[in-house]
């Protein structure tokens, strides 16, 4: 079910304009910090992984060699445990490395879309969400109220003693285990909390809590599902600390403490980590670019507000200023990234800066040429 309302933009007044400029200033300045920091983080992680790839030593899981204490080691084998992990809320206990509780609650979600400079349309739809959606700041709260809290939250329960051959996995490595299989709640003993016992039914192996059903859920209804990670093969790259592991501090700056499910070679693990670093770098670059663009657009918005009462002119100015904001963002984000590389990798940074200057110069020259042609 969805519904929507269209309202005049709140930013139309003087107070809204000032608020928009203030928020734009914060977003604009924060974008520089994010972009600069991200490049430093990316280079540090890249160098740390290369350092680790050159230093790692492959060892067998069947015995512990004290001579490797403090070194970066690679171990692969079967991770096992004799511990029982328990979700006390539902009194579910299983012998496993990790028991994961997934919780979804049916809630209202608000989305907004500006159709022009004067109006914004707010759309409301019902969704299953693993996190609480606050409805207190909804444009239209009436009829779209969400519960104030989730009675149960997604939680991981991990075994205290997980071994990998002669080694014991550290808590940080156990937390990195993932995957597993679904655990049907009706296949193990359980005891429902008294507060929801009368509202709970077992459906397809999970708890459904609420007055509705999966086919016709009601706001506030919850699904509680479980996943269990049992003994499984893992591959570890970390610092050896006696019979267990601890993060290995590289000279480049990062601490290496890696676990992958299944059998993977050290080369595969470092390659995967480098790919993850590259993806994160581009995501953060995109986030910084968007923050800078929003900030620039809001800083330029007063000009639109002052002219919006003139037919056609306000909309024309708005579109022109959005193009100006995009051009400013493109140039400044490129310069910021180049300056960061000048600090962290001078040769590449200088090359990027030269490319940016030449590109900007070409754009200016092209624009001047177009203006001259139009004059003639």
ABEGO torsion letter per residue (X at the ends): XBBBBBBBBAAABAAAAAAAAAAAAAAAAAAAAAAAAAAAAAAAAAAAAAAAAAABBBBBAABBBAAABGBBBBBBEBBBBABBBBBAAAGBBBBBABBBBBBBBBBBBBBBBBABAABBBBBBBBBBBABBBBAAABABABGABBBABBABBBBBBBBABBBBEABBBBAAAAAABBEEBBBBAAABBBBBBAAAAAABBBBGGBBBBEABBAABBBBGBBBBBBBBBBBBBBBBBBBBBEABBBBBBBAAGBBBBBBBBEBBBAAAAAAAAAAAAAAAAAAAAAAAAAAAAAAAAAAAAAAAAAAAABBGAAAAAAAAAAAAAAAAAAAAAAAAAAAAAAAABAAAAAAAAAAAAAAAAAAAAAAAAAAAAAAX
